[in-house]
Amino acid sequence: MLLKILVLTIFLTIGGFASEYAVIMNAHSKIEKLSAKQIKSIFLMKKHFMDGVKLIPLNSAASLQIRDSFEKNILHKNRDKLNKYWIKKHFQGIQPPVVQASVKAIKLFVKNVDGAIGYIPIKLLDSDLKVLYEF
């Protein structure tokens, strides 16, 4: 019994496997859930429409930790690889997602613009937002 308590305590101390962030859309969106692969395709500007809706991916500012986590866990690219990717895409006429200065700005944009998709800390979710994926 003591061993079970010790293991549980260690697991909870480390943080377990709880998700910290969520990919979100407006609560009225037809889109219910997305896979990490679909999200990656949207944020690398390879997929532009879903269920008849034009998608508008939103990145957080490069200085925020949430962006590092998103790039690592969803895009599976470090900042240098992403910069090279976007330079190449620039010459093909493709621009990276719109950058918002804050998580608050992402929430407001997503709530008010159909097709907008962003990522925020789970603790900032509210009823006007729909969670499509957690990471």
C-alpha distance (Angstrom), angle and dihedral (degrees) to the residues before:
residue distance angle dihedral
M1 . . .
L2 3.79 . .
L3 3.80 89.8 .
K4 3.84 91.1 53.9
I5 3.80 91.0 51.0
L6 3.81 91.2 48.2
V7 3.83 92.5 49.7
L8 3.81 91.6 47.2
T9 3.81 91.3 48.8
I10 3.81 91.8 50.9
F11 3.81 91.2 46.8
L12 3.80 92.2 51.4
T13 3.81 92.4 44.0
I14 3.78 92.0 54.0
G15 3.78 89.0 50.0
G16 3.77 97.7 -109.0
F17 3.75 114.6 -131.2
A18 3.79 98.5 -51.8
S19 3.77 115.9 145.0
E20 3.76 117.0 -118.0
Y21 3.81 101.5 -168.9
A22 3.80 138.5 38.8
V23 3.79 134.5 -152.9
I24 3.79 105.3 -134.6
M25 3.79 145.5 -169.3
N26 3.78 134.6 -179.7
A27 3.82 111.2 -66.6
H28 3.84 89.4 -119.5
S29 3.82 93.5 58.4
K30 3.81 117.7 122.8
I31 3.81 89.4 -139.1
E32 3.81 110.9 95.5
K33 3.81 108.3 178.5
L34 3.79 137.4 -1.6
S35 3.78 133.4 -162.3
A36 3.79 122.2 -126.3
K37 3.81 87.4 -109.9
Q38 3.83 91.9 55.6
I39 3.80 91.5 47.5
K40 3.79 90.9 49.8
S41 3.80 89.9 51.9
I42 3.82 91.1 50.3
F43 3.81 94.9 48.1
L44 3.81 93.2 45.5
M45 3.83 86.4 54.2
K46 3.80 94.3 -116.9
K47 3.82 94.7 118.2
H48 3.80 117.3 47.4
F49 3.82 105.3 167.0
M50 3.78 135.9 39.9
D51 3.82 127.9 175.9
G52 3.80 88.7 -6.7
V53 3.81 93.0 -55.9
K54 3.82 124.0 120.7
L55 3.79 106.9 -127.1
I56 3.80 121.5 -134.5
P57 3.81 109.9 -169.0
L58 3.81 116.6 -157.8
N59 3.78 124.9 -156.3
S60 3.76 124.1 -159.2
A61 3.79 119.2 -125.7
A62 3.80 114.0 -70.8
S63 3.80 90.4 -120.2
L64 3.83 93.7 62.6
Q65 3.81 121.0 95.9
I66 3.80 91.5 -136.3
R67 3.81 89.6 66.2
D68 3.81 91.6 53.6
S69 3.79 89.5 51.6
F70 3.81 92.1 47.8
E71 3.79 93.1 49.5
K72 3.80 92.1 47.4
N73 3.82 99.5 42.3
I74 3.81 102.8 32.8
L75 3.80 108.3 21.4
H76 3.82 94.3 32.9
K77 3.79 90.6 -146.0
N78 3.78 133.2 113.5
R79 3.80 121.2 -132.5
D80 3.83 94.2 -96.5
K81 3.81 92.8 53.1
L82 3.80 90.7 46.8
N83 3.80 92.1 50.3
K84 3.81 90.3 52.0
Y85 3.81 90.0 46.6
W86 3.83 92.4 52.7
I87 3.80 93.4 45.6
K88 3.82 88.7 55.1
K89 3.82 91.7 45.9
H90 3.81 91.5 47.9
F91 3.80 89.6 65.0
Q92 3.81 88.3 52.0
G93 3.81 90.4 54.3
I94 3.81 94.6 -105.8
Q95 3.80 119.5 131.3
P96 3.82 126.7 -159.0
P97 3.81 121.6 -109.3
V98 3.78 118.4 -70.7
V99 3.82 111.9 -89.9
Q100 3.78 119.9 -133.7
A101 3.80 118.9 -159.0
S102 3.80 95.5 -134.5
V103 3.76 144.7 15.3
K104 3.81 87.8 -112.4
A105 3.81 89.5 58.0
I106 3.81 90.6 50.5
K107 3.82 90.9 51.8
L108 3.81 92.7 50.1
F109 3.81 93.4 46.3
V110 3.81 92.7 48.5
K111 3.81 92.5 47.3
N112 3.81 93.0 51.3
V113 3.81 105.9 34.5
D114 3.81 121.9 64.6
G115 3.78 111.6 -130.9
A116 3.80 94.7 21.7
I117 3.79 112.7 136.7
G118 3.79 126.0 -174.5
Y119 3.78 143.8 147.6
I120 3.80 130.4 -112.3
P121 3.81 139.7 164.0
I122 3.80 110.2 -76.2
K123 3.80 90.7 -126.5
L124 3.85 89.0 66.9
L125 3.82 96.3 56.9
D126 3.78 120.2 122.9
S127 3.81 137.5 175.6
D128 3.82 93.7 -86.5
L129 3.80 90.5 65.7
K130 3.79 132.9 71.3
V131 3.79 121.3 -148.9
L132 3.79 111.8 -133.7
Y133 3.79 98.2 171.9
E134 3.81 138.9 -3.6
F135 3.79 127.2 -144.4
